[in-house]
Amino acid sequence: MRITLTGATGFLGRAVINACEQSGYEVNAISRSASVPAFHHVKWFKNEETDIEKALIGSDVVVHLATSYGRPGESVVGVISSNIELPVLLAEKAAIKGIPILIGDSFFAKKENSYNYLKFYTETK
């Protein structure tokens, strides 16, 4: 089985890669980062439309874990790109390639005095 994964350099993404490797799955990881961790069964692709299309070739499942929280220093464009544009692009390209499963992840727990920047994150998710 081959999985296309976004958010692979994050905490949850690395855990998913480890689980996939233990299960013998291949992973095509899409990353906006130039610095990527070394894994045995992972092929890395840039977070650009043509590379995303290449990453989806032969995939059985798409797992979208990439997110932008809008932390101080993160742009509004980056939040929109990660939380709205990327999942829509993935869903569209996966449907064209006949990939029947797209799994997305989002979590937010409202806490008293929570960070103001999370308001935009929750609105885009």
All heavy atoms as an XYZ file, in Angstrom:
960
protein
N       0.851     -1.173      0.000
C       0.000      0.000      0.000
C       0.891      1.228      0.000
O       1.895      1.280      0.682
C      -0.917      0.015      1.218
C      -1.744      1.275      1.311
S      -2.886      1.321      2.683
C      -4.230      0.407      1.964
N       0.475      2.239     -0.754
C       1.195      3.509     -0.798
C       0.281      4.618     -0.300
O      -0.858      4.727     -0.708
C       1.661      3.823     -2.209
C       2.440      5.146     -2.263
C       3.033      5.431     -3.614
N       4.035      4.420     -3.891
C       4.295      3.961     -5.121
N       3.648      4.428     -6.164
N       5.216      3.044     -5.299
N       0.843      5.435      0.596
C       0.115      6.532      1.208
C       0.788      7.846      0.830
O       2.009      7.960      0.916
C       0.098      6.383      2.739
C      -0.650      5.108      3.126
C      -0.501      7.606      3.412
C      -0.517      4.727      4.568
N      -0.008      8.823      0.408
C       0.507     10.174      0.227
C       0.167     10.942      1.490
O      -0.984     10.947      1.933
C      -0.114     10.852     -1.011
O       0.305     10.134     -2.177
C       0.354     12.290     -1.136
N       1.175     11.584      2.071
C       1.045     12.211      3.385
C       1.517     13.655      3.353
O       2.601     13.946      2.853
C       1.882     11.423      4.398
C       1.997     11.944      5.817
C       0.657     11.893      6.529
C       3.037     11.141      6.583
N       0.706     14.560      3.877
C       1.157     15.923      4.124
C       1.388     16.069      5.619
O       0.851     15.307      6.422
C       0.116     16.974      3.673
O      -1.024     16.900      4.524
C      -0.281     16.776      2.218
N       2.188     17.043      5.983
C       2.469     17.243      7.404
C       3.422     16.209      7.963
O       3.476     15.977      9.167
N       4.204     15.601      7.102
C       5.072     14.492      7.502
C       6.211     14.897      8.427
O       6.758     14.054      9.133
C       5.643     13.804      6.257
N       6.575     16.176      8.438
C       7.676     16.605      9.305
C       7.203     17.010     10.695
O       8.015     17.295     11.564
C       8.458     17.776      8.668
O       7.570     18.878      8.471
C       9.081     17.365      7.345
N       5.901     17.028     10.910
C       5.354     17.373     12.223
C       5.308     16.178     13.154
O       5.621     15.040     12.777
N       4.909     16.424     14.382
C       4.851     15.375     15.405
C       3.973     14.204     14.962
O       4.395     13.045     14.981
C       4.333     15.969     16.725
C       4.128     14.936     17.797
C       5.202     14.425     18.492
C       2.851     14.474     18.088
C       5.010     13.459     19.478
C       2.653     13.510     19.067
C       3.731     13.008     19.760
N       2.740     14.502     14.571
C       1.812     13.448     14.171
C       2.269     12.783     12.866
O       2.201     11.567     12.723
C       0.397     14.008     14.027
C      -0.709     13.017     13.731
C      -0.752     11.897     14.769
C      -2.054     13.728     13.675
N       2.741     13.581     11.919
C       3.211     13.046     10.647
C       4.348     12.046     10.815
O       4.365     10.986     10.181
N       5.292     12.348     11.672
C       6.409     11.412     11.932
C       5.903     10.115     12.547
O       6.382      9.034     12.223
C       7.443     12.063     12.842
C       8.230     13.147     12.157
C       9.159     13.830     13.141
N       9.756     15.005     12.535
C      11.060     15.253     12.547
N      11.892     14.428     13.132
N      11.520     16.344     11.984
N       4.920     10.224     13.423
C       4.339      9.018     14.028
C       3.644      8.172     12.962
O       3.746      6.941     12.970
C       3.367      9.393     15.141
N       2.935      8.829     12.033
C       2.269      8.100     10.950
C       3.314      7.416     10.070
O       3.146      6.251      9.691
C       1.362      9.040     10.120
C       0.888      8.363      8.843
C       0.176      9.493     10.962
N       4.403      8.119      9.754
C       5.465      7.502      8.946
C       6.034      6.280      9.656
O       6.224      5.222      9.045
C       6.576      8.510      8.613
C       6.072      9.515      7.589
C       7.814      7.791      8.084
C       7.066     10.618      7.255
N       6.311      6.397     10.935
C       6.843      5.253     11.682
C       5.882      4.068     11.641
O       6.298      2.929     11.436
C       7.143      5.647     13.135
C       8.407      6.449     13.264
O       9.367      6.256     12.514
N       8.431      7.367     14.206
N       4.593      4.330     11.820
C       3.595      3.257     11.775
C       3.533      2.640     10.381
O       3.417      1.420     10.240
C       2.223      3.795     12.182
N       3.618      3.469      9.366
C       3.600      2.960      7.985
C       4.813      2.095      7.706
O       4.703      1.031      7.090
C       3.541      4.116      6.985
S       1.947      4.952      6.924
N       5.971      2.536      8.149
C       7.188      1.752      7.933
C       7.097      0.404      8.646
O       7.495     -0.618      8.095
C       8.426      2.532      8.388
C       8.812      3.612      7.413
C      10.218      4.146      7.625
O      10.729      4.091      8.763
O      10.800      4.620      6.640
N       6.561      0.398      9.850
C       6.420     -0.859     10.585
C       5.435     -1.797      9.905
O       5.541     -3.012     10.035
C       5.988     -0.582     12.024
C       7.067      0.063     12.854
C       6.596      0.411     14.257
O       5.489      0.090     14.666
N       7.447      1.097     14.998
N       4.475     -1.232      9.168
C       3.479     -2.038      8.467
C       3.891     -2.386      7.045
O       3.155     -3.074      6.335
C       2.138     -1.283      8.436
O       1.681     -1.058      9.744
N       5.047     -1.876      6.609
C       5.527     -2.165      5.274
C       4.920     -1.306      4.180
O       5.033     -1.619      3.000
N       4.266     -0.202      4.556
C       3.667      0.699      3.574
C       4.726      1.643      3.018
O       5.680      1.999      3.701
C       2.556      1.541      4.193
C       1.390      0.763      4.749
C       0.593      1.301      5.737
C       1.079     -0.513      4.296
C      -0.490      0.610      6.263
C      -0.001     -1.210      4.812
C      -0.773     -0.652      5.789
O      -1.840     -1.342      6.300
N       4.517      2.060      1.792
C       5.347      3.100      1.191
C       4.664      4.438      1.438
O       3.440      4.516      1.455
C       5.482      2.876     -0.307
C       6.190      1.597     -0.671
C       6.221      1.392     -2.177
O       6.158      2.369     -2.939
O       6.303      0.226     -2.582
N       5.475      5.485      1.616
C       4.923      6.810      1.867
C       5.514      7.808      0.880
O       6.726      7.874      0.706
C       5.222      7.291      3.309
C       4.716      8.711      3.527
C       4.610      6.344      4.332
N       4.629      8.557      0.228
C       5.016      9.723     -0.556
C       4.669     10.925      0.299
O       3.493     11.200      0.535
C       4.263      9.787     -1.885
C       4.700      8.712     -2.846
O       5.720      8.065     -2.671
N       3.921      8.521     -3.883
N       5.688     11.613      0.794
C       5.479     12.721      1.716
C       5.617     14.050      0.994
O       6.590     14.271      0.277
C       6.469     12.639      2.864
N       4.649     14.921      1.194
C       4.661     16.260      0.623
C       5.065     17.219      1.733
O       4.472     17.217      2.809
C       3.267     16.629      0.075
C       2.871     15.653     -1.031
C       3.250     18.069     -0.412
C       1.415     15.741     -1.448
N       6.099     18.035      1.463
C       6.610     18.916      2.508
C       6.927     20.298      1.956
O       7.442     20.425      0.856
C       7.877     18.314      3.116
O       8.432     19.183      4.072
N       6.645     21.310      2.754
C       7.047     22.672      2.379
C       8.442     22.964      2.896
O       9.057     23.950      2.541
C       6.046     23.695      2.900
C       5.944     23.741      4.395
C       4.926     24.759      4.868
N       4.789     24.639      6.316
C       3.663     24.731      6.971
N       2.550     24.971      6.321
N       3.623     24.609      8.273
N       8.966     22.081      3.740
C      10.272     22.266      4.350
C      11.368     21.662      3.474
O      11.211     20.574      2.911
C      10.287     21.594      5.727
O      11.583     21.614      6.262
N      12.494     22.354      3.395
C      13.649     21.818      2.660
C      14.389     20.797      3.516
O      15.112     19.947      3.007
C      14.589     22.950      2.262
N      14.188     20.862      4.819
C      14.840     19.943      5.746
C      13.867     18.824      6.096
O      12.860     19.049      6.769
C      15.241     20.702      7.009
O      15.698     19.806      7.994
N      14.146     17.634      5.610
C      13.245     16.513      5.841
C      13.965     15.392      6.578
O      15.142     15.157      6.355
C      12.636     15.991      4.518
C      11.739     17.038      3.890
C      13.719     15.567      3.543
N      13.276     14.696      7.468
C      13.899     13.593      8.201
C      14.127     12.388      7.295
O      13.468     12.220      6.274
C      12.876     13.269      9.293
C      11.583     13.809      8.798
C      11.888     14.932      7.879
N      15.075     11.562      7.679
C      15.393     10.366      6.895
C      14.539      9.187      7.359
O      14.501      8.863      8.541
C      16.872     10.027      7.050
N      13.837      8.594      6.417
C      13.068      7.383      6.656
C      13.350      6.443      5.489
O      13.628      6.889      4.379
C      11.560      7.678      6.734
C      11.139      8.426      7.963
C      10.942      9.793      7.929
C      10.924      7.756      9.157
C      10.535     10.487      9.056
C      10.519      8.442     10.293
C      10.331      9.811     10.244
N      13.215      5.147      5.717
C      13.566      4.158      4.695
C      12.600      4.102      3.521
O      13.016      4.005      2.382
C      13.674      2.759      5.321
C      14.760      2.650      6.335
N      16.095      2.721      6.008
C      14.709      2.510      7.677
C      16.826      2.619      7.099
N      16.009      2.485      8.135
N      11.336      4.147      3.773
C      10.340      3.939      2.723
C       9.566      5.210      2.380
O       8.376      5.172      2.107
C       9.358      2.832      3.140
C      10.017      1.515      3.322
N      10.464      1.083      4.546
C      10.344      0.553      2.434
C      11.032     -0.105      4.407
N      10.964     -0.446      3.136
N      10.261      6.349      2.407
C       9.601      7.623      2.145
C      10.251      8.313      0.954
O      11.467      8.447      0.895
C       9.667      8.555      3.376
C       9.039      9.903      3.068
C       8.979      7.915      4.572
N       9.412      8.739      0.016
C       9.855      9.593     -1.081
C       9.305     10.976     -0.789
O       8.124     11.125     -0.465
C       9.312      9.102     -2.427
C       9.902      7.797     -2.882
C       9.336      7.415     -4.233
C       9.849      6.054     -4.641
N       9.222      5.584     -5.890
N      10.148     11.982     -0.890
C       9.760     13.348     -0.559
C       9.429     14.142     -1.806
O      10.117     14.054     -2.818
C      10.870     14.032      0.230
C      11.041     13.428      1.575
C      11.893     12.421      1.933
C      10.292     13.739      2.752
N      11.732     12.108      3.257
C      10.762     12.907      3.786
C       9.285     14.656      3.028
C      10.250     12.959      5.072
C       8.779     14.713      4.318
C       9.258     13.869      5.327
N       8.378     14.967     -1.704
C       7.923     15.825     -2.789
C       7.712     17.225     -2.245
O       7.315     17.396     -1.092
C       6.606     15.302     -3.378
C       6.735     13.960     -4.025
C       6.654     12.792     -3.270
C       6.944     13.853     -5.388
C       6.784     11.542     -3.862
C       7.075     12.613     -5.995
C       6.995     11.466     -5.233
N       7.945     18.215     -3.100
C       7.717     19.606     -2.711
C       6.219     19.904     -2.675
O       5.442     19.279     -3.375
C       8.387     20.555     -3.706
C       9.885     20.500     -3.685
C      10.439     21.458     -4.720
C      11.943     21.331     -4.802
N      12.480     22.188     -5.880
N       5.868     20.892     -1.878
C       4.481     21.328     -1.764
C       4.146     22.278     -2.921
O       3.861     23.447     -2.726
C       4.267     22.012     -0.414
C       2.835     22.379     -0.179
O       1.944     21.953     -0.895
N       2.591     23.199      0.825
N       4.208     21.740     -4.130
C       3.875     22.485     -5.343
C       2.954     21.600     -6.175
O       3.073     20.372     -6.153
C       5.134     22.832     -6.126
C       6.080     23.737     -5.350
C       7.417     23.947     -6.042
O       7.613     23.433     -7.161
O       8.261     24.627     -5.444
N       2.063     22.205     -6.927
C       1.021     21.446     -7.615
C       1.566     20.308     -8.480
O       1.068     19.190     -8.406
C       0.143     22.368     -8.455
C      -1.053     21.647     -9.043
C      -2.067     22.575     -9.670
O      -1.966     23.802     -9.516
O      -2.995     22.051    -10.313
N       2.608     20.553     -9.259
C       3.124     19.480    -10.130
C       3.744     18.351     -9.310
O       3.605     17.181     -9.663
C       4.155     20.016    -11.143
O       5.197     20.696    -10.440
C       3.513     20.957    -12.134
N       4.407     18.686     -8.215
C       4.978     17.633     -7.370
C       3.894     16.882     -6.606
O       4.011     15.680     -6.364
C       5.999     18.221     -6.391
C       7.319     18.565     -7.069
O       7.527     18.140     -8.224
O       8.142     19.250     -6.449
N       2.828     17.576     -6.216
C       1.711     16.913     -5.549
C       1.087     15.881     -6.484
O       0.784     14.761     -6.083
C       0.669     17.948     -5.064
C       1.251     18.747     -3.888
C      -0.646     17.276     -4.675
C       0.437     19.952     -3.481
N       0.933     16.237     -7.740
C       0.403     15.289     -8.723
C       1.300     14.059     -8.830
O       0.813     12.929     -8.889
C       0.250     15.968    -10.087
C      -0.870     16.977    -10.121
C      -0.973     17.705    -11.454
O      -0.146     17.452    -12.362
O      -1.892     18.519    -11.589
N       2.613     14.254     -8.820
C       3.561     13.130     -8.882
C       3.451     12.265     -7.621
O       3.521     11.048     -7.697
C       4.987     13.642     -9.037
C       5.274     14.280    -10.372
C       6.679     14.864    -10.401
C       6.899     15.678    -11.653
N       8.191     16.398    -11.628
N       3.299     12.917     -6.469
C       3.205     12.185     -5.201
C       1.974     11.295     -5.157
O       1.983     10.243     -4.512
C       3.194     13.161     -4.027
N       0.915     11.686     -5.835
C      -0.328     10.918     -5.815
C      -0.304      9.690     -6.731
O      -1.135      8.795     -6.565
C      -1.503     11.820     -6.203
C      -1.851     12.915     -5.187
C      -2.860     13.879     -5.780
C      -2.361     12.315     -3.896
N       0.646      9.638     -7.651
C       0.707      8.510     -8.588
C       0.907      7.206     -7.820
O       1.846      7.066     -7.036
C       1.824      8.722     -9.622
C       1.499      9.917    -10.516
C       2.035      7.460    -10.463
C       2.621     10.334    -11.451
N       0.017      6.273     -8.024
C       0.111      4.962     -7.387
C      -0.335      4.915     -5.941
O      -0.248      3.874     -5.289
N      -0.827      6.030     -5.426
C      -1.251      6.059     -4.025
C      -2.631      5.430     -3.854
O      -3.484      5.529     -4.724
C      -1.279      7.495     -3.496
O       0.025      7.991     -3.363
N      -2.810      4.808     -2.703
C      -4.084      4.199     -2.348
C      -4.894      5.088     -1.404
O      -6.121      5.002     -1.348
C      -3.845      2.847     -1.670
C      -3.067      1.901     -2.559
O      -3.605      1.502     -3.604
O      -1.904      1.595     -2.231
N      -4.186      5.915     -0.646
C      -4.807      6.740      0.390
C      -4.057      8.069      0.463
O      -2.838      8.099      0.293
C      -4.726      6.051      1.776
C      -5.269      6.930      2.876
C      -5.422      4.713      1.763
N      -4.789      9.143      0.749
C      -4.177     10.439      1.020
C      -4.484     10.795      2.474
O      -5.641     10.744      2.891
C      -4.729     11.542      0.086
C      -4.117     12.890      0.442
C      -4.461     11.200     -1.369
N      -3.439     11.126      3.220
C      -3.600     11.539      4.612
C      -3.080     12.971      4.713
O      -1.893     13.223      4.513
C      -2.834     10.611      5.583
C      -2.993     11.098      7.019
C      -3.300      9.172      5.434
N      -3.990     13.888      5.001
C      -3.634     15.310      5.067
C      -3.519     15.740      6.520
O      -4.519     15.896      7.224
C      -4.689     16.137      4.339
C      -4.486     17.612      4.484
N      -3.316     18.247      4.115
C      -5.300     18.570      4.973
C      -3.436     19.539      4.366
N      -4.637     19.757      4.890
N      -2.285     15.931      6.984
C      -2.031     16.359      8.363
C      -1.416     17.748      8.438
O      -1.260     18.296      9.524
C      -1.100     15.358      9.065
C      -1.580     13.910      9.132
C      -0.541     13.039      9.805
C      -2.917     13.811      9.840
N      -1.029     18.307      7.299
C      -0.398     19.631      7.300
C      -1.383     20.677      7.796
O      -2.575     20.618      7.501
C       0.076     19.988      5.895
N      -0.865     21.611      8.549
C      -1.706     22.700      9.039
C      -0.841     23.911      9.319
O       0.374     23.816      9.458
C      -2.483     22.300     10.311
O      -3.505     23.247     10.548
C      -1.577     22.178     11.521
N      -1.475     25.043      9.389
C      -0.825     26.271      9.828
C      -1.735     26.874     10.884
O      -2.918     27.094     10.648
C      -0.651     27.236      8.650
O      -0.087     28.437      9.122
N      -1.165     27.135     12.049
C      -1.952     27.638     13.166
C      -2.078     29.157     13.176
O      -2.804     29.703     13.979
C      -1.350     27.178     14.492
C      -1.466     25.696     14.697
C      -0.378     24.859     14.470
C      -2.668     25.122     15.088
C      -0.488     23.486     14.644
C      -2.788     23.755     15.264
C      -1.684     22.951     15.038
O      -1.802     21.598     15.202
N      -1.339     29.830     12.310
C      -1.374     31.291     12.320
C      -0.645     31.873     13.510
O      -1.012     32.930     14.016
N       0.386     31.178     13.936
C       1.192     31.672     15.052
C       1.824     33.006     14.675
O       1.942     33.337     13.498
C       2.283     30.652     15.383
C       1.754     29.366     15.951
C       2.910     28.427     16.320
N       2.408     27.213     16.895
C       2.476     26.023     16.318
N       3.054     25.878     15.138
N       1.996     24.953     16.920
N       2.256     33.757     15.670
C       2.940     35.014     15.357
C       4.083     34.764     14.361
O       4.877     33.843     14.526
C       3.481     35.470     16.721
C       2.508     34.874     17.707
C       2.126     33.543     17.120
N       4.096     35.565     13.305
C       5.111     35.410     12.265
C       4.623     34.629     11.060
O       5.227     34.668      9.996
N       3.525     33.868     11.206
C       2.951     33.142     10.076
C       1.971     34.067      9.356
O       1.177     34.751      9.988
C       2.233     31.874     10.538
C       3.167     30.806     11.063
C       2.430     29.549     11.507
O       1.347     29.667     12.114
O       2.947     28.467     11.253
N       2.027     34.039      8.046
C       1.180     34.939      7.272
C      -0.231     34.387      7.110
O      -0.462     33.181      7.184
C       1.789     35.172      5.891
O       1.675     33.995      5.102
N      -1.163     35.290      6.860
C      -2.539     34.905      6.569
C      -2.565     34.042      5.309
O      -3.279     33.036      5.244
C      -3.426     36.165      6.402
C      -4.801     35.799      5.880
C      -3.532     36.908      7.721
N      -1.766     34.407      4.329
C      -1.693     33.631      3.084
C      -1.241     32.199      3.374
O      -1.771     31.243      2.819
C      -0.744     34.314      2.069
C      -0.491     33.426      0.872
C      -1.311     35.646      1.633
N      -0.277     32.035      4.267
C       0.200     30.703      4.626
C      -0.868     29.863      5.309
O      -0.989     28.665      5.059
N      -1.654     30.495      6.167
C      -2.742     29.789      6.856
C      -3.787     29.341      5.840
O      -4.233     28.194      5.848
C      -3.378     30.676      7.957
C      -4.596     29.988      8.566
C      -2.356     31.003      9.038
N      -4.171     30.243      4.954
C      -5.166     29.907      3.927
C      -4.644     28.817      3.005
O      -5.356     27.872      2.671
C      -5.578     31.173      3.145
C      -6.386     32.102      4.057
C      -6.366     30.810      1.888
C      -6.635     33.470      3.477
N      -3.390     28.928      2.605
C      -2.793     27.942      1.716
C      -2.790     26.545      2.334
O      -3.179     25.566      1.703
C      -1.359     28.351      1.367
O      -0.739     27.377      0.581
N      -2.371     26.454      3.581
C      -2.265     25.158      4.251
C      -3.607     24.574      4.660
O      -3.823     23.366      4.552
C      -1.373     25.303      5.487
O      -1.198     24.066      6.122
N      -4.513     25.418      5.116
C      -5.754     24.931      5.713
C      -6.948     24.892      4.768
O      -7.946     24.233      5.073
C      -6.110     25.769      6.934
C      -5.044     25.696      8.004
O      -4.151     24.862      7.964
N      -5.115     26.594      8.957
N      -6.860     25.604      3.655
C      -7.969     25.620      2.711
C      -7.531     25.142      1.330
O      -8.058     24.170      0.793
C      -8.610     27.028      2.616
C      -9.182     27.441      3.979
C      -9.694     27.051      1.544
C      -9.677     28.874      4.042
N      -6.545     25.828      0.750
C      -6.145     25.518     -0.624
C      -5.546     24.123     -0.768
O      -5.895     23.395     -1.697
C      -5.178     26.574     -1.142
C      -5.825     27.932     -1.329
C      -4.839     29.014     -1.733
O      -3.625     28.750     -1.806
O      -5.291     30.145     -1.977
N      -4.626     23.742      0.123
C      -3.986     22.436      0.005
C      -4.976     21.278      0.120
O      -4.969     20.379     -0.726
C      -2.844     22.291      1.013
C      -2.090     20.961      0.972
C      -1.508     20.684     -0.415
C      -0.982     20.954      2.024
N      -5.866     21.245      1.113
C      -6.799     20.118      1.166
C      -7.753     20.070     -0.025
O      -8.096     18.983     -0.498
C      -7.550     20.307      2.479
C      -7.222     21.661      2.973
C      -5.962     22.090      2.309
N      -8.152     21.235     -0.535
C      -9.024     21.240     -1.715
C      -8.262     20.703     -2.920
O      -8.777     19.875     -3.685
C      -9.583     22.659     -1.980
C     -10.262     22.734     -3.337
C     -10.545     23.060     -0.876
N      -7.019     21.142     -3.093
C      -6.185     20.648     -4.191
C      -5.969     19.141     -4.082
O      -6.100     18.405     -5.064
C      -4.838     21.378     -4.204
C      -3.841     20.935     -5.272
C      -4.349     21.303     -6.658
C      -2.482     21.568     -5.020
N      -5.667     18.662     -2.882
C      -5.476     17.223     -2.675
C      -6.737     16.435     -3.016
O      -6.673     15.405     -3.685
C      -5.082     16.932     -1.222
C      -3.668     17.269     -0.814
C      -3.538     17.209      0.701
C      -2.678     16.322     -1.473
N      -7.880     16.910     -2.551
C      -9.143     16.209     -2.824
C      -9.424     16.176     -4.318
O      -9.821     15.134     -4.859
C     -10.291     16.882     -2.072
N      -9.215     17.291     -4.984
C      -9.464     17.361     -6.425
C      -8.535     16.424     -7.195
O      -8.978     15.627     -8.024
C      -9.282     18.799     -6.914
C      -9.485     18.964     -8.409
C      -9.241     20.385     -8.855
O      -8.126     20.916     -8.624
O     -10.170     20.962     -9.433
N      -7.245     16.480     -6.903
C      -6.269     15.651     -7.616
C      -6.458     14.168     -7.287
O      -6.298     13.308     -8.147
C      -4.838     16.087     -7.290
C      -4.511     17.517     -7.664
C      -4.557     17.733     -9.152
C      -4.199     19.165     -9.491
N      -4.316     19.452    -10.920
N      -6.787     13.867     -6.033
C      -7.026     12.475     -5.645
C      -8.243     11.916     -6.380
O      -8.224     10.776     -6.861
C      -7.211     12.362     -4.134
N      -9.292     12.711     -6.493
C     -10.495     12.263     -7.205
C     -10.190     12.005     -8.675
O     -10.638     11.001     -9.244
C     -11.604     13.309     -7.067
N      -9.416     12.875     -9.304
C      -9.046     12.697    -10.709
C      -8.259     11.404    -10.891
O      -8.444     10.682    -11.866
C      -8.234     13.907    -11.212
C      -9.157     15.125    -11.329
C      -7.556     13.615    -12.547
C      -8.419     16.440    -11.550
N      -7.391     11.084     -9.926
C      -6.565      9.880    -10.026
C      -7.286      8.630     -9.507
O      -6.734      7.543     -9.511
C      -5.254     10.081     -9.281
C      -4.391     11.161     -9.911
C      -2.956     11.002     -9.555
C      -2.077     12.016    -10.225
N      -2.052     11.979    -11.664
N      -8.517      8.792     -9.042
C      -9.295      7.645     -8.589
C      -8.906      7.135     -7.219
O      -9.168      5.981     -6.884
N      -8.294      7.981     -6.405
C      -7.928      7.584     -5.040
C      -9.173      7.775     -4.178
O      -9.638      8.899     -3.985
C      -6.748      8.421     -4.511
C      -5.534      8.242     -5.432
C      -6.409      8.028     -3.076
C      -4.409      9.205     -5.161
N      -9.726      6.687     -3.645
C     -11.030      6.783     -2.988
C     -11.016      7.293     -1.551
O     -12.061      7.591     -0.999
C     -11.526      5.334     -3.020
C     -10.270      4.530     -2.954
C      -9.239      5.325     -3.730
N      -9.840      7.397     -0.945
C      -9.812      7.745      0.479
C      -8.913      8.952      0.714
O      -7.753      8.966      0.321
C      -9.294      6.560      1.326
C     -10.190      5.345      1.121
C      -9.211      6.946      2.798
C      -9.652      4.086      1.752
N      -9.472      9.968      1.380
C      -8.708     11.125      1.832
C      -9.036     11.314      3.296
O     -10.198     11.490      3.665
C      -9.060     12.383      1.040
C      -8.167     13.577      1.375
C      -7.819     14.342      0.105
C      -8.794     14.490      2.387
N      -8.009     11.234      4.125
C      -8.182     11.382      5.566
C      -7.587     12.716      5.977
O      -6.444     13.021      5.638
C      -7.474     10.238      6.331
C      -8.065      8.896      5.908
C      -7.575     10.457      7.841
C      -7.268      7.708      6.372
N      -8.352     13.524      6.684
C      -7.865     14.808      7.172
C      -7.882     14.831      8.681
O      -8.620     14.086      9.319
N      -7.064     15.684      9.240
C      -6.984     15.765     10.683
C      -7.079     17.220     11.108
O      -6.474     18.091     10.505
C      -5.660     15.190     11.180
C      -5.491     15.387     12.667
O      -6.398     15.018     13.412
O      -4.445     15.915     13.076
N      -7.843     17.467     12.124
C      -7.925     18.801     12.696
C      -8.352     18.651     14.147
O      -9.180     17.815     14.478
C      -8.949     19.643     11.932
O      -8.962     20.944     12.441
N      -7.773     19.466     14.991
C      -8.109     19.389     16.407
C      -8.019     20.778     17.015
O      -7.091     21.523     16.744
C      -7.141     18.457     17.146
C      -7.369     18.452     18.629
C      -8.416     17.734     19.170
C      -6.556     19.181     19.471
C      -8.649     17.733     20.538
C      -6.784     19.191     20.842
C      -7.821     18.460     21.366
N      -8.979     21.093     17.831
C      -8.928     22.346     18.556
C      -9.697     22.186     19.848
O     -10.844     21.759     19.843
C      -9.522     23.494     17.741
C      -9.550     24.786     18.501
C      -8.384     25.496     18.722
C     -10.727     25.285     19.012
C      -8.392     26.681     19.437
C     -10.753     26.478     19.725
C      -9.584     27.172     19.931
N      -9.041     22.478     20.934
C      -9.704     22.447     22.233
C      -9.720     23.868     22.767
O      -8.668     24.462     22.986
C      -8.956     21.522     23.189
N     -10.903     24.428     22.940
C     -11.010     25.800     23.430
C     -10.646     25.823     24.915
O     -11.182     25.069     25.711
C     -12.416     26.338     23.218
C     -12.548     27.786     23.630
C     -13.870     28.336     23.151
C     -14.158     29.690     23.660
N     -13.311     30.751     23.324
N      -9.712     26.671     25.214
C      -9.291     26.854     26.594
C      -9.492     28.312     26.970
O      -9.415     29.201     26.132
C      -7.804     26.504     26.746
C      -7.484     25.065     26.452
C      -6.007     24.817     26.609
C      -5.659     23.388     26.249
N      -4.246     23.126     26.349
N      -9.745     28.529     28.239
C      -9.856     29.901     28.703
C      -8.526     30.601     28.455
O      -7.462     30.010     28.646
C     -10.186     29.911     30.195
C     -10.630     31.262     30.683
C     -11.152     31.198     32.100
O     -11.867     30.238     32.444
O     -10.829     32.123     32.862
N      -8.590     31.842     28.019
C      -7.385     32.620     27.694
C      -6.554     31.976     26.588
O      -5.343     32.056     26.591
C      -6.514     32.837     28.935
C      -7.251     33.598     30.011
O      -8.011     34.515     29.712
N      -7.061     33.207     31.256
N      -7.211     31.288     25.651
C      -6.464     30.670     24.552
C      -5.870     31.753     23.662
O      -6.300     32.899     23.672
C      -7.368     29.738     23.737
O      -8.392     30.468     23.127
N      -4.893     31.355     22.898
C      -4.180     32.290     22.034
C      -5.103     32.870     20.971
O      -5.875     32.160     20.345
C      -3.011     31.574     21.360
C      -2.022     31.024     22.337
C      -1.929     29.660     22.555
C      -1.189     31.867     23.054
C      -1.018     29.141     23.460
C      -0.277     31.359     23.954
C      -0.196     30.004     24.162
O       0.695     29.490     25.063
N      -5.005     34.158     20.751
C      -5.844     34.834     19.769
C      -5.595     34.335     18.352
O      -6.493     34.323     17.531
C      -5.632     36.348     19.830
C      -6.245     36.952     21.078
O      -7.203     36.418     21.604
N      -5.676     38.051     21.543
N      -4.351     33.927     18.047
C      -4.043     33.491     16.688
C      -4.814     32.224     16.313
O      -5.022     31.944     15.150
C      -2.539     33.298     16.478
C      -1.911     32.184     17.266
C      -1.988     30.855     16.837
C      -1.198     32.449     18.422
C      -1.399     29.837     17.554
C      -0.594     31.431     19.142
C      -0.697     30.129     18.699
O      -0.100     29.124     19.399
N      -5.266     31.459     17.264
C      -5.990     30.227     16.950
C      -7.378     30.496     16.374
O      -7.963     29.622     15.757
C      -6.098     29.335     18.187
C      -4.790     28.705     18.640
C      -5.012     27.914     19.927
C      -4.204     27.817     17.569
N      -7.900     31.694     16.532
C      -9.209     32.029     15.971
C      -9.197     31.863     14.453
O     -10.102     31.253     13.885
C      -9.604     33.454     16.352
C     -10.983     33.857     15.851
C     -11.313     35.276     16.282
C     -12.706     35.695     15.936
N     -13.082     35.620     14.554
N      -8.171     32.351     13.794
C      -8.098     32.238     12.343
C      -7.876     30.772     11.925
O      -8.440     30.297     10.950
C      -6.988     33.135     11.789
C      -7.027     33.272     10.296
C      -8.187     33.704      9.647
C      -5.933     32.959      9.525
C      -8.234     33.822      8.268
C      -5.976     33.075      8.148
C      -7.129     33.506      7.525
N      -7.076     30.052     12.691
C      -6.867     28.621     12.425
C      -8.202     27.881     12.447
O      -8.522     27.141     11.527
C      -5.910     28.041     13.475
C      -5.978     26.525     13.581
C      -5.379     25.719     12.630
C      -6.650     25.909     14.640
C      -5.440     24.337     12.719
C      -6.718     24.547     14.730
C      -6.110     23.755     13.785
O      -6.182     22.385     13.881
N      -8.992     28.105     13.490
C     -10.269     27.380     13.593
C     -11.236     27.795     12.506
O     -12.013     26.958     12.021
C     -10.931     27.597     14.971
O     -11.129     28.997     15.198
C     -10.074     27.018     16.086
N     -11.200     29.036     12.077
C     -12.073     29.481     11.001
C     -11.690     28.840      9.659
O     -12.545     28.600      8.831
C     -12.044     31.003     10.890
C     -12.754     31.684     12.049
C     -12.561     33.189     12.066
O     -11.729     33.708     11.287
O     -13.236     33.845     12.859
N     -10.409     28.583      9.445
C      -9.984     27.989      8.180
C     -10.097     26.475      8.180
O     -10.083     25.866      7.126
C      -8.532     28.387      7.829
O      -7.642     27.933      8.846
C      -8.413     29.880      7.632
N     -10.185     25.873      9.326
C     -10.316     24.417      9.387
C     -11.782     24.043      9.336
O     -12.170     23.008      8.975
C      -9.662     23.863     10.652
C      -8.169     23.878     10.614
C      -7.607     23.180      9.410
C      -6.695     22.057      9.793
N      -6.097     21.352      8.732
